[in-house]
Amino acid sequence: MDEFDAVDIVYNAVAAAGTDVMIYKDKSEAGLTNEHIVINHLQLNELDFINKVPVNINIFVPWSDENGMLKRQELKRKVRKSLDSINSNDGVCKEVTVLWSVPMPDLKEKFACTNIRLEILIDQ
């Protein structure tokens, strides 16, 4: 298992959460105006992470949406709950740890963003 497999595992869990928004791997399309989720891995040095893969989940909600805060919180709750569905039944992924969940208001122009950072302990 590598960082791309980790992104796939997280993507599948978030996709099953029923958020009803587009989910992208690595980066989103240019010119998006509605809410969306981006899942990517961090550039890493193999020596820094032994059997641990860091993964980012960014939840984007437009600033112009009058209920943007509520929508962002709803999406965040669904995404966080979906992470509980990642388990070790397949013998590949041992454990998922949420390192933080923080707002990042200036990450993308015209969007409020919540960043969830995970660390996935893998079996190798």
N, C-alpha and C positions, 0 to 999 in steps of 0.2 A: 504494500500500500504506500502511495506517495501523496504529495499535497493535492494532486488533481483528484485522486480518489476521495480524499477528505472533503473537498469542495462538492463532489458528487453526492456524498452521503448527506451533507448538510442541505444541499439543494433539494434532494428528494424528500427530506423531512419537512422542510419549509413549504415545498410545493403541496404536500399533503395536508397542510394546516388550514387550507380553505381561506386564504387571505383575499382572493379575488383580485389580485394585482399582478402585474408582470414581474417575473423573477428572472434575473440575468446572472450569468456566470462571468466573472472577471470585470466587465464594465458594461454600462448601459448604453443604449443608442443615443446619438446626439439629438437634441431638440425635443426631448420628452417634456411633457407638461403635466402629466398626472403622476399619482403615487406609483412607486415601484421599489423593488428590493434588489440589491446587488450583493452577490456572495463571491468572495475571492480569497485567495491565500496570500500570505505575506511573503515577500522575498526573504529567504532565510539562508543561513549558513548551516550546513549539516552538522557542524560541530556544536552549534548553539542549541539545537533541538534534537535530542536523541529520543526517538519513538514518540515525539510530540509534534503535532502539526498545528500551527496557529491559523485560524480562519476568521475573516471579517464578514459580518453581515451588516449592510447599511440599508436602513429603511428611510426612503425619501418621500416626503409629503410636501406639496406645493405650499409656499407661504400665503398665496392668495386665497387658499381654501379657508372659508370662515370657520370651519370645524376642524382645521388642520391638527390642532393639538389632540382632540379626541380621536381622530383617525390614526394619528401616529401612536397613541397609547394603545388603541385597539390592535393595530398591527404588531406592535411590540409584544403585547400579551400573547397573541396567537403564535408568533415566532418563538418566543421563549418556551411556551408550552410544547411546541413541536420538537424542540431540542430534547425533551424528555423521552421522545420516541426512539432516539438513537440509542441502541443498546449493543451488547456484545453477543447476541444470538448467533450471528454469522461467524464469530471468532476473529473478526478483523479489527473492529473498533472496541477498545476496552472501556473507555471513559470519556465523557465530554464535560469539560469544566468551563463555565462562563467566567471569564476573567473580569469583564466590566461591561456595563451598558450605560453609555453616556451620550448626551446630545452633542452634535457637531454642527452648529448652525451655519458655518461658512464653508462647508465642504463642497457644495454645489450651488451655483447661483440660482436664486428663486425657490430654493427648497430648504425645508427644515430636515435635518437628518438625525437619526439615532444610530449610533454605532454599537454593535454587540461584538465583542471579541471572545472567541472560543479558543480553547486549546484541546485538541483531540489526542488522547493517548492511544497509540496504535500498537498492534501486535506485529513485531517483525522478527 
